[in-house]
């Protein structure tokens, strides 16, 4: 089904446009064709004729060939996430995230997400710092975008998943409680449908490790970021040793294969960070990371020591990485 035809004036002014029950969400940003990189006036590229459709407020900016490429990954990922209890038919489940997991099945992970988010708001996105437009990459069900909107920011959510339990379509309870629609885009991290230098902050929301190419992914994020803006990596596993990360990947794939009959490796995600990988990004992109370590509790703090005493594999650790885009 064809999406609505949007003019440049509609996009810049953030006008809501309806067509057969679909609406283009308030955006106030310029779009770019994900196929040929042409800056476009609306949702259709005059150069290559690629048209971004819109349905239920989600703009579909994933190229057909790339959708085919990611199809098995999306299928496996959605099945595994559903089995893990990600999502609910209850609106309250979404509204209480990340501070409470009403299913009780992933409470520890949500506790980590909550502490990371609180640290970001209090120590990185400080009130009065002037950060308005925030690109939420790997937004999932849009819980972070919702919290950022409540805090006065202008979030834009991006994810591959669009399902109504764990993807972008799960944002309905949030939109009902916001004065403006929440802009949501299905897109891949290395082909974002936005013009250059428009966002004040870009956050990889527990998503950077799904990248197949850290350099290409971070380069694309920096392209969309204003000079002086900040790019943030939150809740991506970090290991002191490369071999620990490789063993984690092997262990997880074996566990998935046994439990779900798939190793979930149709896309070769990089899965984790190390100091060496972070230094490579600094050198290639002329950035410098500032590293923050939120407090996740005493038990979490003791995990590396307990693993060492028991001669187990080094456990993952989470830190927050922040870099400023220079002129």
C-alpha positions as CSV (number, residue, x, y, z in Angstrom):
1,X,0.0,0.0,0.0
2,X,1.3,3.4,-0.9
3,X,2.1,5.8,1.9
4,X,1.0,9.4,2.0
5,X,2.8,12.0,-0.2
6,X,4.6,14.4,2.1
7,X,5.9,17.8,1.0
8,X,9.1,19.4,2.3
9,X,6.9,22.0,4.1
10,X,5.0,19.2,5.8
11,X,8.3,17.7,7.1
12,X,9.9,20.9,8.2
13,X,6.8,22.1,10.0
14,X,6.0,18.8,11.6
15,X,2.5,18.7,10.1
16,X,0.6,15.4,10.6
17,X,-0.7,14.0,7.4
18,X,-3.3,11.3,7.2
19,X,-4.0,8.8,4.4
20,X,-6.2,5.8,4.8
21,X,-5.8,5.7,8.5
22,X,-2.0,6.2,8.4
23,X,-0.2,9.2,9.7
24,X,3.3,10.6,9.2
25,X,4.5,11.5,12.6
26,X,5.7,14.9,13.6
27,X,9.3,15.0,12.7
28,X,10.8,18.5,12.0
29,X,13.8,17.0,10.4
30,X,15.0,16.6,6.8
31,X,15.0,13.1,5.3
32,X,17.5,11.4,3.0
33,X,17.0,8.5,0.6
34,X,18.5,5.4,2.1
35,X,19.2,4.0,-1.4
36,X,21.0,6.8,-3.2
37,X,21.7,9.3,-0.3
38,X,19.8,12.1,-2.0
39,X,18.2,14.7,0.3
40,X,14.5,14.5,-0.3
41,X,11.5,16.8,0.0
42,X,9.1,14.1,1.3
43,X,9.1,10.3,1.4
44,X,9.8,9.7,-2.3
45,X,13.2,10.1,-3.9
46,X,13.0,12.0,-7.2
47,X,16.4,10.6,-8.2
48,X,16.0,6.8,-7.7
49,X,12.2,6.7,-7.1
50,X,12.6,4.8,-3.8
51,X,9.5,5.5,-1.7
52,X,9.4,5.2,2.1
53,X,6.0,3.9,3.0
54,X,4.2,4.8,6.3
55,X,1.9,2.6,8.3
56,X,0.6,3.1,11.8
57,X,3.0,5.9,12.3
58,X,6.1,3.9,11.3
59,X,8.2,5.0,8.3
60,X,9.6,2.1,6.5
61,X,13.1,3.1,5.3
62,X,14.7,-0.3,4.9
63,X,15.6,-1.2,1.3
64,X,13.8,-4.3,0.0
65,X,17.1,-6.2,-0.6
66,X,18.3,-5.3,2.9
67,X,14.9,-6.4,4.3
68,X,15.5,-9.8,2.6
69,X,19.1,-9.8,4.0
70,X,17.9,-9.3,7.6
71,X,14.7,-11.5,7.3
72,X,16.2,-14.6,8.9
73,X,17.8,-12.6,11.6
74,X,14.5,-10.8,12.4
75,X,12.6,-14.1,12.4
76,X,15.1,-15.8,14.8
77,X,15.4,-12.7,17.0
78,X,11.7,-12.2,17.4
79,X,11.1,-15.9,18.2
80,X,13.9,-15.9,20.8
81,X,12.7,-12.7,22.4
82,X,9.2,-13.9,22.6
83,X,10.3,-17.1,24.3
84,X,12.3,-15.0,26.7
85,X,9.2,-13.1,27.7
86,X,9.9,-9.8,26.0
87,X,6.7,-8.0,25.6
88,X,3.2,-8.2,27.0
89,X,-0.5,-7.6,26.1
90,X,-0.7,-5.2,29.1
91,X,-0.1,-1.5,28.5
92,X,1.2,-1.2,32.1
93,X,4.1,-3.5,31.2
94,X,5.4,-1.0,28.8
95,X,4.6,2.1,30.9
96,X,6.6,0.8,33.8
97,X,9.7,0.0,31.9
98,X,12.6,0.1,32.6
99,X,11.9,0.4,36.3
100,X,9.7,-2.7,36.6
101,X,9.4,-5.9,34.6
102,X,5.8,-7.0,35.3
103,X,6.5,-10.4,33.7
104,X,9.3,-11.1,36.2
105,X,11.2,-13.0,33.5
106,X,14.0,-10.4,32.7
107,X,14.0,-8.3,35.9
108,X,17.8,-8.3,36.3
109,X,18.4,-7.0,32.8
110,X,15.7,-4.3,33.2
111,X,17.4,-3.2,36.4
112,X,20.6,-2.7,34.5
113,X,18.8,-0.8,31.8
114,X,17.1,1.4,34.5
115,X,20.4,2.2,36.2
116,X,22.1,3.0,32.8
117,X,19.2,5.3,31.8
118,X,19.2,7.1,35.2
119,X,23.0,7.7,34.9
120,X,22.5,9.0,31.3
121,X,19.9,11.5,32.4
122,X,21.7,12.7,35.5
123,X,25.3,12.8,34.3
124,X,25.4,12.9,30.5
125,X,22.1,14.5,29.4
126,X,22.1,17.1,32.1
127,X,19.2,19.6,32.2
128,X,20.0,22.9,30.5
129,X,22.8,21.4,28.3
130,X,20.7,22.2,25.2
131,X,20.3,18.7,23.8
132,X,17.0,18.7,22.0
133,X,16.8,16.1,19.1
134,X,17.9,12.6,20.2
135,X,18.3,9.7,17.8
136,X,17.5,6.5,19.7
137,X,19.2,3.7,17.7
138,X,18.0,0.2,18.6
139,X,14.9,1.7,20.2
140,X,13.0,-1.7,20.4
141,X,9.6,-1.0,22.0
142,X,10.6,2.7,22.4
143,X,10.7,2.8,26.2
144,X,13.8,5.1,26.1
145,X,12.2,7.4,23.6
146,X,9.1,7.7,25.7
147,X,11.2,8.5,28.8
148,X,13.2,11.1,26.9
149,X,10.0,12.7,25.6
150,X,8.7,13.0,29.1
151,X,11.9,14.6,30.1
152,X,11.5,17.3,27.5
153,X,13.7,15.9,24.7
154,X,12.7,15.2,21.1
155,X,13.4,11.6,20.4
156,X,13.4,9.8,17.1
157,X,13.3,6.0,17.3
158,X,15.0,3.6,14.9
159,X,14.9,-0.2,14.8
160,X,14.8,-3.2,12.5
161,X,11.9,-4.8,14.5
162,X,8.4,-3.4,13.9
163,X,6.2,-6.0,15.7
164,X,3.7,-4.9,18.3
165,X,5.3,-6.7,21.3
166,X,9.0,-6.0,21.1
167,X,9.3,-3.7,18.1
168,X,8.4,-0.2,17.0
169,X,4.6,-1.0,16.9
170,X,4.7,-1.6,20.6
171,X,4.9,2.2,21.2
172,X,1.1,2.7,21.1
173,X,0.8,3.0,24.9
174,X,3.5,5.7,24.8
175,X,2.0,7.7,22.0
176,X,-1.4,7.8,23.8
177,X,0.3,9.7,26.6
178,X,2.4,12.1,24.6
179,X,1.2,15.4,23.1
180,X,3.1,14.7,19.8
181,X,3.5,11.6,17.8
182,X,6.7,9.7,18.4
183,X,8.7,9.5,15.1
184,X,9.6,5.9,14.4
185,X,11.7,4.5,11.5
186,X,12.5,1.0,10.4
187,X,16.0,1.3,9.1
188,X,19.5,-0.2,9.5
189,X,22.3,1.4,11.4
190,X,24.5,2.0,8.4
191,X,21.7,3.5,6.2
192,X,19.8,6.0,8.3
193,X,17.2,8.0,6.4
194,X,18.2,11.4,7.8
195,X,20.1,14.4,6.3
196,X,23.5,15.4,7.8
197,X,24.1,17.1,11.1
198,X,20.6,17.3,12.5
199,X,20.7,15.5,15.9
200,X,22.1,16.8,19.2
201,X,22.6,13.3,20.6
202,X,22.8,9.9,19.1
203,X,22.3,7.0,21.5
204,X,23.0,3.3,20.8
205,X,20.4,1.9,23.2
206,X,21.8,-1.6,24.0
207,X,22.2,-2.0,20.2
208,X,25.8,-1.2,19.1
209,X,26.9,-4.8,19.5
210,X,24.4,-5.9,16.8
211,X,26.5,-4.0,14.2
212,X,28.4,-6.0,11.6
213,X,30.9,-3.2,11.1
214,X,31.5,-0.8,14.0
215,X,33.4,1.7,11.9
216,X,30.6,2.0,9.3
217,X,27.9,2.1,12.0
218,X,29.6,4.8,14.0
219,X,30.5,6.8,10.9
220,X,26.8,6.9,9.9
221,X,25.8,8.0,13.4
222,X,28.4,10.8,13.3
223,X,27.1,11.9,9.9
224,X,23.7,12.6,11.4
225,X,25.1,14.3,14.5
226,X,25.6,18.1,14.7
227,X,29.1,19.4,15.3
228,X,29.6,19.5,19.1
229,X,26.9,16.8,19.6
230,X,27.5,13.6,21.5
231,X,27.3,10.0,20.4
232,X,26.6,7.5,23.3
233,X,27.1,3.8,23.5
234,X,25.1,2.3,26.4
235,X,24.6,-1.3,27.5
236,X,26.9,-3.1,25.1
237,X,29.0,-5.9,26.6
238,X,32.6,-5.1,27.3
239,X,35.4,-7.6,27.9
240,X,39.0,-7.0,29.0
241,X,40.2,-9.8,26.7
242,X,39.2,-10.6,23.1
243,X,39.2,-14.3,23.8
244,X,36.5,-13.8,26.5
245,X,34.2,-12.1,24.0
246,X,34.7,-14.9,21.5
247,X,34.0,-17.5,24.1
248,X,30.8,-15.7,25.1
249,X,29.6,-15.7,21.5
250,X,30.3,-19.4,21.2
251,X,28.6,-20.2,24.5
252,X,25.5,-18.2,23.5
253,X,25.2,-19.7,20.1
254,X,25.4,-23.2,21.5
255,X,22.8,-22.4,24.1
256,X,20.4,-20.9,21.5
257,X,20.9,-23.9,19.3
258,X,20.0,-26.3,22.1
259,X,17.0,-24.3,23.3
260,X,15.6,-22.7,20.1
261,X,17.1,-24.9,17.4
262,X,19.0,-21.9,15.9
263,X,22.4,-20.4,16.6
264,X,20.9,-17.0,15.7
265,X,24.0,-16.2,13.6
266,X,22.5,-15.4,10.2
267,X,24.0,-11.9,10.6
268,X,27.6,-11.7,11.8
269,X,27.1,-9.2,14.6
270,X,30.3,-8.1,16.4
271,X,28.6,-8.8,19.8
272,X,30.9,-7.0,22.2
273,X,33.5,-4.3,22.8
274,X,37.1,-4.4,24.0
275,X,39.5,-1.5,24.6
276,X,41.3,-2.4,21.4
277,X,38.1,-2.1,19.4
278,X,37.4,1.3,21.1
279,X,40.9,2.6,20.3
280,X,40.5,1.6,16.7
281,X,37.3,3.7,16.4
282,X,39.1,6.6,18.1
283,X,42.0,6.5,15.6
284,X,39.8,6.0,12.5
285,X,37.2,8.6,13.3
286,X,39.3,11.2,15.2
287,X,37.2,11.0,18.4
288,X,38.0,10.4,22.0
289,X,35.9,8.3,24.4
290,X,35.0,9.4,27.9
291,X,34.1,6.2,29.8
292,X,31.5,6.1,32.6
293,X,30.8,3.2,34.9
294,X,27.3,3.3,36.5
295,X,26.8,1.5,39.8
296,X,24.9,-1.7,39.1
297,X,25.0,-3.1,42.6
298,X,27.5,-5.0,44.7
299,X,26.7,-8.4,43.2
300,X,27.4,-7.1,39.7
301,X,30.6,-5.5,40.9
302,X,31.8,-8.8,42.4
303,X,31.1,-10.9,39.3
304,X,34.6,-10.6,37.7
305,X,36.2,-11.5,41.0
306,X,33.9,-14.5,41.6
307,X,34.6,-15.7,38.0
308,X,38.3,-15.5,38.6
309,X,38.1,-17.4,41.9
310,X,36.0,-20.1,40.3
311,X,38.1,-20.2,37.1
312,X,35.2,-19.3,34.9
313,X,35.1,-17.2,31.8
314,X,35.4,-13.5,32.3
315,X,31.8,-12.1,32.6
316,X,30.7,-9.2,30.5
317,X,30.7,-5.7,32.0
318,X,28.7,-2.6,31.0
319,X,30.0,0.9,30.7
320,X,28.8,4.0,29.0
321,X,31.0,5.5,26.2
322,X,30.6,9.1,25.1
323,X,32.3,10.9,22.3
324,X,31.9,14.5,21.0
325,X,31.8,15.2,17.3
326,X,34.4,17.8,16.5
327,X,34.2,20.5,13.8
